[in-house]
Amino acid sequence: MKEKLLKIILNPKYIFGVYLIISVVTAISKYFRGDYAINNYLIFKNVFLNTLHQKNLFIHYPDLYFDLNHYGIFFSLLIAPFAVMPDWLGISLWNLANTFIFVYAIHRLPLSDPKKALFALLCLQEYITAALSLQFNVALTGLLMLSAIFIYERKEVQSVTAILVGVFVKIYGIVGLSQFFFIKNKIRFILAGLVIAGLFFVLPMVYSSPQFVIQSYADWFQSIVEKNNENQVLGNMQDISLMGFFRRILGDASISNLVFLAFGLPLFAAPYIRISQYKHYAFQLMVLASTLLFLVLFSSSSESPTYIIAVTGVMIWFFLQKVRSPWIIALVVFVIIFTCFSTSDLFPKNIRLNYIKKYSLKAVPCIIVWLRVIYELLTKDFGKNYSLNP
């Protein structure tokens, strides 16, 4: 019985199937809770409808949804097939599509099948948190992973496409360029990028107008600036980041992001001096892990559903280890308990509200892991100390 159970757990097909089932179940459960529960999807759906009617994408429409849209106009093209369906079906297929991209990226990692299954299993709780929000974070995580995998496989067109989808939807995809120095055919990558970026820019004009698309990009920039200012508020649902942690511990929301980026960016960039390590796939994937963590930890827009990105970075770091010392295992357990389950009923409500949310404690385990990742990138020989063998 135990052997049969273990065989199921270590088979990625089963755990991937669980992901796909959960994607639909979470979507339907949200749908039956009413418009408030599916508000994010209503925002997404109306990005397409508002583009079709050439209405400003970045202002309030209280009769349709609450809050504001912060996705670019290209997103209207991606959400269009789902937006024209009945909401119950559109939500289900939207979540399913996001999830498929994520599990496909795990499938493409250079790990054995049992490790892929465990990788997915350890990400499951954070995935559920993200899937319940109906947001793009799950797909964005998969796209960033695929962009790095495609670069190693010398598939420059596929890589730059994955990056640009992220950029044109949520701007964060730009961090996919952290793998640029590992590209063998940089000319092909750049030329393909220019052509695809031009195509992505023009496509929404087909069902709106050139003037509306250009104006929408100006409006998008303004909305991002305003959102960043709004996020830097003590105790809100955003800024669950390294920056938010220190701002909230110190009780000073006015501390600029630049103060943190002044040390964060040099630390993030420092491993690139190790040119001799570029040839090792493990080094490239460790840079990917650093990128996924950095993206979340140094963004004032980070919220609980965003952490599927950071936790995936943690798991890439963990599964690259040739030897998993008690310290490394303890760090992963720390992440699973205090990041993945910190917003669940595992913690009493007063703890969640008065400590975890108030001080952005969800970020702390990932901060420690990111510093560890940077240390390894700066000191380890990735030809000897890491293994991608099954």
LINNORBEL-V702145 format. One record per residue. N is the residue number from 1. SS is DSSP state (~ for helix, > for strand, _ for the rest). PHI is phi as a letter, one per 20 degrees, with the letter a starting at -180 (* if undefined). Layout:
BEGIN
n=N ss=SS phi=PHI
n=N ss=SS phi=PHI
END
This chain:
BEGIN
n=1 ss=_ phi=*
n=2 ss=~ phi=f
n=3 ss=~ phi=f
n=4 ss=~ phi=f
n=5 ss=~ phi=f
n=6 ss=~ phi=f
n=7 ss=~ phi=f
n=8 ss=~ phi=f
n=9 ss=~ phi=f
n=10 ss=_ phi=e
n=11 ss=_ phi=d
n=12 ss=~ phi=f
n=13 ss=~ phi=f
n=14 ss=~ phi=f
n=15 ss=~ phi=f
n=16 ss=~ phi=f
n=17 ss=~ phi=f
n=18 ss=~ phi=f
n=19 ss=~ phi=g
n=20 ss=~ phi=f
n=21 ss=~ phi=f
n=22 ss=~ phi=f
n=23 ss=~ phi=g
n=24 ss=~ phi=f
n=25 ss=~ phi=f
n=26 ss=~ phi=f
n=27 ss=~ phi=f
n=28 ss=~ phi=f
n=29 ss=~ phi=f
n=30 ss=~ phi=f
n=31 ss=~ phi=g
n=32 ss=_ phi=f
n=33 ss=_ phi=e
n=34 ss=_ phi=o
n=35 ss=_ phi=g
n=36 ss=_ phi=f
n=37 ss=_ phi=f
n=38 ss=_ phi=d
n=39 ss=~ phi=g
n=40 ss=~ phi=g
n=41 ss=~ phi=f
n=42 ss=~ phi=f
n=43 ss=~ phi=f
n=44 ss=~ phi=f
n=45 ss=~ phi=g
n=46 ss=~ phi=f
n=47 ss=~ phi=f
n=48 ss=~ phi=f
n=49 ss=~ phi=f
n=50 ss=~ phi=f
n=51 ss=~ phi=f
n=52 ss=~ phi=g
n=53 ss=_ phi=e
n=54 ss=_ phi=l
n=55 ss=_ phi=d
n=56 ss=_ phi=g
n=57 ss=_ phi=e
n=58 ss=_ phi=c
n=59 ss=_ phi=d
n=60 ss=_ phi=f
n=61 ss=_ phi=c
n=62 ss=_ phi=f
n=63 ss=_ phi=f
n=64 ss=_ phi=d
n=65 ss=_ phi=a
n=66 ss=_ phi=d
n=67 ss=_ phi=m
n=68 ss=_ phi=c
n=69 ss=_ phi=e
n=70 ss=_ phi=c
n=71 ss=_ phi=e
n=72 ss=_ phi=f
n=73 ss=_ phi=f
n=74 ss=_ phi=g
n=75 ss=~ phi=g
n=76 ss=~ phi=g
n=77 ss=~ phi=f
n=78 ss=~ phi=f
n=79 ss=~ phi=e
n=80 ss=~ phi=g
n=81 ss=~ phi=f
n=82 ss=~ phi=e
n=83 ss=~ phi=f
n=84 ss=_ phi=e
n=85 ss=_ phi=e
n=86 ss=_ phi=g
n=87 ss=~ phi=g
n=88 ss=~ phi=f
n=89 ss=~ phi=e
n=90 ss=~ phi=f
n=91 ss=~ phi=f
n=92 ss=~ phi=f
n=93 ss=~ phi=f
n=94 ss=~ phi=f
n=95 ss=~ phi=f
n=96 ss=~ phi=f
n=97 ss=~ phi=f
n=98 ss=~ phi=g
n=99 ss=~ phi=f
n=100 ss=~ phi=g
n=101 ss=~ phi=f
n=102 ss=~ phi=f
n=103 ss=~ phi=f
n=104 ss=~ phi=f
n=105 ss=~ phi=f
n=106 ss=~ phi=f
n=107 ss=~ phi=g
n=108 ss=~ phi=e
n=109 ss=_ phi=f
n=110 ss=_ phi=f
n=111 ss=_ phi=c
n=112 ss=_ phi=f
n=113 ss=~ phi=g
n=114 ss=~ phi=g
n=115 ss=~ phi=f
n=116 ss=~ phi=f
n=117 ss=~ phi=f
n=118 ss=~ phi=f
n=119 ss=~ phi=g
n=120 ss=~ phi=f
n=121 ss=~ phi=f
n=122 ss=~ phi=f
n=123 ss=~ phi=e
n=124 ss=~ phi=f
n=125 ss=~ phi=f
n=126 ss=~ phi=f
n=127 ss=~ phi=f
n=128 ss=~ phi=f
n=129 ss=~ phi=g
n=130 ss=~ phi=f
n=131 ss=~ phi=f
n=132 ss=~ phi=f
n=133 ss=~ phi=e
n=134 ss=_ phi=m
n=135 ss=_ phi=e
n=136 ss=_ phi=e
n=137 ss=~ phi=g
n=138 ss=~ phi=f
n=139 ss=~ phi=f
n=140 ss=~ phi=f
n=141 ss=~ phi=g
n=142 ss=~ phi=f
n=143 ss=~ phi=f
n=144 ss=~ phi=f
n=145 ss=~ phi=f
n=146 ss=~ phi=f
n=147 ss=~ phi=f
n=148 ss=~ phi=f
n=149 ss=~ phi=f
n=150 ss=~ phi=f
n=151 ss=~ phi=f
n=152 ss=~ phi=f
n=153 ss=_ phi=e
n=154 ss=_ phi=m
n=155 ss=_ phi=d
n=156 ss=~ phi=f
n=157 ss=~ phi=f
n=158 ss=~ phi=f
n=159 ss=~ phi=f
n=160 ss=~ phi=f
n=161 ss=~ phi=f
n=162 ss=~ phi=f
n=163 ss=~ phi=f
n=164 ss=~ phi=f
n=165 ss=~ phi=g
n=166 ss=~ phi=f
n=167 ss=~ phi=f
n=168 ss=~ phi=f
n=169 ss=~ phi=e
n=170 ss=~ phi=c
n=171 ss=_ phi=l
n=172 ss=~ phi=f
n=173 ss=~ phi=g
n=174 ss=~ phi=g
n=175 ss=~ phi=f
n=176 ss=~ phi=g
n=177 ss=~ phi=f
n=178 ss=~ phi=f
n=179 ss=~ phi=e
n=180 ss=~ phi=g
n=181 ss=~ phi=f
n=182 ss=~ phi=e
n=183 ss=_ phi=f
n=184 ss=_ phi=f
n=185 ss=_ phi=d
n=186 ss=~ phi=f
n=187 ss=~ phi=f
n=188 ss=~ phi=f
n=189 ss=~ phi=f
n=190 ss=~ phi=f
n=191 ss=~ phi=f
n=192 ss=~ phi=f
n=193 ss=~ phi=f
n=194 ss=~ phi=f
n=195 ss=~ phi=f
n=196 ss=~ phi=f
n=197 ss=~ phi=f
n=198 ss=~ phi=f
n=199 ss=~ phi=f
n=200 ss=~ phi=f
n=201 ss=~ phi=f
n=202 ss=~ phi=e
n=203 ss=~ phi=g
n=204 ss=~ phi=f
n=205 ss=~ phi=f
n=206 ss=~ phi=f
n=207 ss=_ phi=d
n=208 ss=_ phi=c
n=209 ss=_ phi=a
n=210 ss=~ phi=g
n=211 ss=~ phi=f
n=212 ss=~ phi=f
n=213 ss=~ phi=f
n=214 ss=~ phi=f
n=215 ss=~ phi=f
n=216 ss=~ phi=f
n=217 ss=~ phi=f
n=218 ss=~ phi=f
n=219 ss=~ phi=f
n=220 ss=~ phi=f
n=221 ss=~ phi=g
n=222 ss=~ phi=f
n=223 ss=~ phi=f
n=224 ss=~ phi=f
n=225 ss=~ phi=f
n=226 ss=~ phi=f
n=227 ss=~ phi=f
n=228 ss=~ phi=g
n=229 ss=~ phi=f
n=230 ss=~ phi=f
n=231 ss=~ phi=f
n=232 ss=_ phi=e
n=233 ss=_ phi=c
n=234 ss=_ phi=f
n=235 ss=_ phi=n
n=236 ss=_ phi=e
n=237 ss=_ phi=e
n=238 ss=_ phi=d
n=239 ss=_ phi=l
n=240 ss=_ phi=e
n=241 ss=_ phi=b
n=242 ss=~ phi=g
n=243 ss=~ phi=f
n=244 ss=~ phi=f
n=245 ss=~ phi=g
n=246 ss=~ phi=f
n=247 ss=~ phi=f
n=248 ss=~ phi=f
n=249 ss=~ phi=f
n=250 ss=~ phi=e
n=251 ss=_ phi=m
n=252 ss=_ phi=c
n=253 ss=_ phi=f
n=254 ss=_ phi=e
n=255 ss=_ phi=f
n=256 ss=_ phi=f
n=257 ss=~ phi=g
n=258 ss=~ phi=f
n=259 ss=~ phi=f
n=260 ss=~ phi=f
n=261 ss=~ phi=f
n=262 ss=~ phi=f
n=263 ss=~ phi=d
n=264 ss=~ phi=f
n=265 ss=~ phi=f
n=266 ss=~ phi=f
n=267 ss=~ phi=f
n=268 ss=~ phi=f
n=269 ss=~ phi=e
n=270 ss=~ phi=g
n=271 ss=~ phi=f
n=272 ss=~ phi=f
n=273 ss=~ phi=f
n=274 ss=_ phi=e
n=275 ss=~ phi=g
n=276 ss=~ phi=f
n=277 ss=~ phi=e
n=278 ss=_ phi=g
n=279 ss=_ phi=f
n=280 ss=_ phi=e
n=281 ss=~ phi=g
n=282 ss=~ phi=f
n=283 ss=~ phi=f
n=284 ss=~ phi=f
n=285 ss=~ phi=f
n=286 ss=~ phi=f
n=287 ss=~ phi=f
n=288 ss=~ phi=f
n=289 ss=~ phi=g
n=290 ss=~ phi=f
n=291 ss=~ phi=f
n=292 ss=~ phi=f
n=293 ss=~ phi=f
n=294 ss=~ phi=f
n=295 ss=~ phi=g
n=296 ss=~ phi=e
n=297 ss=~ phi=f
n=298 ss=_ phi=d
n=299 ss=_ phi=c
n=300 ss=_ phi=f
n=301 ss=_ phi=e
n=302 ss=_ phi=f
n=303 ss=_ phi=c
n=304 ss=~ phi=g
n=305 ss=~ phi=f
n=306 ss=~ phi=f
n=307 ss=~ phi=f
n=308 ss=~ phi=f
n=309 ss=~ phi=f
n=310 ss=~ phi=f
n=311 ss=~ phi=f
n=312 ss=~ phi=f
n=313 ss=~ phi=f
n=314 ss=~ phi=f
n=315 ss=~ phi=f
n=316 ss=~ phi=f
n=317 ss=~ phi=g
n=318 ss=~ phi=f
n=319 ss=~ phi=f
n=320 ss=~ phi=e
n=321 ss=> phi=f
n=322 ss=_ phi=f
n=323 ss=_ phi=c
n=324 ss=_ phi=e
n=325 ss=_ phi=f
n=326 ss=~ phi=g
n=327 ss=~ phi=f
n=328 ss=~ phi=f
n=329 ss=~ phi=f
n=330 ss=~ phi=f
n=331 ss=~ phi=f
n=332 ss=~ phi=f
n=333 ss=~ phi=f
n=334 ss=~ phi=g
n=335 ss=~ phi=f
n=336 ss=~ phi=f
n=337 ss=~ phi=f
n=338 ss=~ phi=e
n=339 ss=~ phi=d
n=340 ss=~ phi=f
n=341 ss=_ phi=d
n=342 ss=_ phi=f
n=343 ss=_ phi=d
n=344 ss=_ phi=e
n=345 ss=_ phi=f
n=346 ss=_ phi=f
n=347 ss=_ phi=d
n=348 ss=_ phi=g
n=349 ss=~ phi=g
n=350 ss=~ phi=f
n=351 ss=~ phi=f
n=352 ss=~ phi=f
n=353 ss=~ phi=f
n=354 ss=~ phi=e
n=355 ss=~ phi=c
n=356 ss=~ phi=f
n=357 ss=~ phi=f
n=358 ss=_ phi=g
n=359 ss=_ phi=d
n=360 ss=_ phi=l
n=361 ss=~ phi=f
n=362 ss=~ phi=g
n=363 ss=~ phi=f
n=364 ss=~ phi=g
n=365 ss=~ phi=g
n=366 ss=~ phi=f
n=367 ss=~ phi=f
n=368 ss=~ phi=f
n=369 ss=~ phi=f
n=370 ss=~ phi=f
n=371 ss=~ phi=f
n=372 ss=~ phi=f
n=373 ss=~ phi=f
n=374 ss=~ phi=f
n=375 ss=~ phi=g
n=376 ss=~ phi=f
n=377 ss=~ phi=f
n=378 ss=~ phi=e
n=379 ss=~ phi=c
n=380 ss=_ phi=e
n=381 ss=_ phi=e
n=382 ss=_ phi=f
n=383 ss=_ phi=e
n=384 ss=_ phi=d
n=385 ss=_ phi=e
n=386 ss=> phi=c
n=387 ss=_ phi=c
n=388 ss=_ phi=d
n=389 ss=_ phi=f
n=390 ss=_ phi=g
END
